[in-house]
Amino acid sequence: MPNLERLRADHADALLAFERANRAYFARSIPDRGDAYFEEFAARHKALLAEQDAGLCHFHVLVDEDGELVGRVNLVDVAAGCAELGYRVGELTVGRGVATTAVRDVCRLAGTAYGLVSLTARATLDNPASRTVLERNGFTETGSVTLNGRPAVRYLCTGLTD
């Protein structure tokens, strides 16, 4: 299983390479980030690290045994003991339990290291794999929502240290 690492400045090149390599794959299920994301990546990476240093977000990358970045798991909009979970794994990593394990590990960190008591998440109805990852990690459905113009489900998890 890949190692979960807190995002650092030296991850920038690998993270950019990961996002570029998986751009078309990710665009099949979520809106494309657009060319500006890639053109302004260095500044964006620096801004994310500043948000993390301020405690507003917690960003993580997944690094495999060969040192390749294969995914990311983020906790954003940290406030009042809650944050929103988001994650993505590369196309070559899908179906190996990596996302399930990474989300489990971040949920534990959220409750222990970051002092959070709950996490929210959203997944579109046409993304059953993502919904399964959330449900395997103790997230329960709390309602319907539209996500990027598509029907989706809102989730909540409160058992962060279990």
N, C-alpha and C positions, 0 to 999 in steps of 0.2 A: 504494500500500500504506500502511496506517496506520503511524504511528510508535510504537515501543515506548518507554514511559517508565517509569522506576522510580516506584512509588507514592509520592505525596506527600500532605500534609494537604489541599492545595487541590484534590485529586481527589475529595474526599468527596461533594460534591453530584452530580457527574457519575456517579460510581460507583453511588451509590444510585439515580439515575434509570435507569441501565443495568440494574441488577438488577431494579427494578420493571417496566420495560418488557418484559423478557425472562422474567419469573417463570414464566408459563404455558408458554412454549417450553421452558425448562430443565426444568420439572417433567415433561415428556413423556419425558425420558431419565434423569433423576437425581432423587433425592428432593427435594421442596420444602424450602427452608430454614426455612419456618415464619414466622408473623407476628412472633415475637419478634426475628428477625434484622433485620427492617425497623424495628421499633419502637425497637430498641437500637443502630441502625446507627452513630450518632456515637461511642458508647463503643467499639464493636467496631473501628471504623476507627482510633481512637486506639490501641487495644491492638495492632492489626496493625502500626502504625508503630513502636511500642515493640519488638515482636518483631523487626522488620526492623533497627532501630537496634542491637539486641543481636546481630545476625548469625544469628539462629535461622531466619529465613525471608527470601526475596527476592520481593517482590510487584511486578508490572508491569501496566500498563494499555496498551491499544492505542487511539490517538487518530487519527481520520481527518483528511483535509485540511480538513474543515469545523470541526474542533475537537470533534467528537462522540466520546465514548468508545464503542468498538464491541467491546471484548473485554478479557480479562485472562489473564495467564499467571503462575503462581506456582510458586515453589520452596519447599517446606515441609520441616520436620523436618531441617534441615541439621545433619549430624553426621558426623565422620570422613571428610570429603571426599565425602559423598553427600547427596542430597536427593531428595524426591519431587516430580515435575512434575505440575501440574494446570493446565488451561486451559479457557476457554469463550469463544466468540464469539457475538455477538447473532444473532438469527434473520435479520435483513436482511443480514448479512455472510457467511452460510454459502455455501459453494460457489465462493468467489472466490480461494481459496489463502491467505487471511489467516491461518488457524490454522497451516498448514504453515510459512509464512514466520515467524510469530511464535515457534513452537516452535524452529525453526532458530536464530533470533536469540538466544533465551534459552539454548539449549544452548551457543552460543559464549560468551555472557556467563558462564555457569556455569563453563566451563573457564578463561576468561581473567581476568575481573574478580573472580569469587568463589572461585577456586581449587578448584573441585570436580573430582573425577575420574570420577564416575559419577552417573547419574540413574535413578530408577525411575519407573514409571508403571503405571496400571491402566486398563483399558477393558472395558466389558461386551461380550459377544459380539454383542448386538443393536445395537451402535453401530459399524458398519463404517467410518464416516467418521473417527471418532476413532482407530480402529486404523490406518487408512491414514495419517493424519497422523504418528503415532508411527513407523510402519515407514518412511515416506519420510525421516524424520530419523534413521535409524540405530538405532532401538530394536529389540531382538530379544525374542521371546517367551521367558520363562523358566519359565512354569508357569501352572497354572489357579488361580483364586481365586474366591471369592464376593464380590461387591461390591453392597452394598445389597440383598442377597437374590437377586441375579441372577448367573448364570455370567459369569465375566470372565477376562481374560488379564492376567498380570503381565508387565511389560517391563523391560528394562535397556538403558541406553546408556552406553558408555564412551568413545566417540570425540567428546569434547566440543569439541575445538579444530579439528577437521577442517573 
